[in-house]
Amino acid sequence: MELPVVTPSNPKKQPWFAEGLDFTCTTCGNCCTGGPGFVWVEEVEIERAAAHLQLTVAEFKKKFSRKIGQKISFKEVRRPNGNHDCVFLTEIPAEQPAGGSNELEPGEPIPLTRRVCGIYPVRPLQCRTWPFWGENVVNQSAWNRAAKGCPGINRGGRHFDAERIVELRDARDWPENPPTSGAATSDRK
């Protein structure tokens, strides 16, 4: 007697992002500001950031970090607009537009600035893996909510396949060529 083999209709459910997602960082700084929050850091990340700023680990911790229970987070700066900025979010002069007027009135320059990370080369894992955090990729609605505050989500020329998204979502160490860096062929399949 031979029994028929029944195969499940959906042996392995594909994630909602099975076709991949588009994200190209615009370096707008929106992911570094907003409501109160945390930028969780590990000791090795503190060591990297301290070395980058030419500080001792003790100096760095005292000036830039706070202990929350058993974890460490970067401090935040409360802005007049009510936002809480990461302590490393810095405004710098933006490049002036080429060929256009740089003045409001004759002699009065347009105050152009842009926000950047003051420790970008050594930014922690949490920052390197944005926007592919678990809470952002849990479903399409969460991804679209994140996109409302991030002009790089669903835009640009950088496409991440599902495998890479899962890898970034679950990262425990610095990913190679993170989403907030330039494009890489490894993001595409």
Secondary structure as GFF3:
##gff-version 3
##sequence-region A 1 189
A	DSSP	beta_strand	21	22	.	.	.	ID=ss1
A	DSSP	three_ten_helix	30	32	.	.	.	ID=ss2
A	DSSP	beta_strand	40	41	.	.	.	ID=ss3
A	DSSP	alpha_helix	43	52	.	.	.	ID=ss4
A	DSSP	alpha_helix	57	64	.	.	.	ID=ss5
A	DSSP	beta_strand	65	68	.	.	.	ID=ss6
A	DSSP	beta_strand	71	74	.	.	.	ID=ss7
A	DSSP	beta_strand	76	78	.	.	.	ID=ss8
A	DSSP	beta_strand	84	86	.	.	.	ID=ss9
A	DSSP	beta_strand	89	93	.	.	.	ID=ss10
A	DSSP	beta_strand	103	105	.	.	.	ID=ss11
A	DSSP	beta_strand	108	109	.	.	.	ID=ss12
A	DSSP	beta_strand	113	117	.	.	.	ID=ss13
A	DSSP	three_ten_helix	120	122	.	.	.	ID=ss14
A	DSSP	alpha_helix	125	128	.	.	.	ID=ss15
A	DSSP	alpha_helix	134	137	.	.	.	ID=ss16
A	DSSP	alpha_helix	140	149	.	.	.	ID=ss17
A	DSSP	beta_strand	159	160	.	.	.	ID=ss18
A	DSSP	alpha_helix	162	169	.	.	.	ID=ss19
A	DSSP	three_ten_helix	185	187	.	.	.	ID=ss20
###
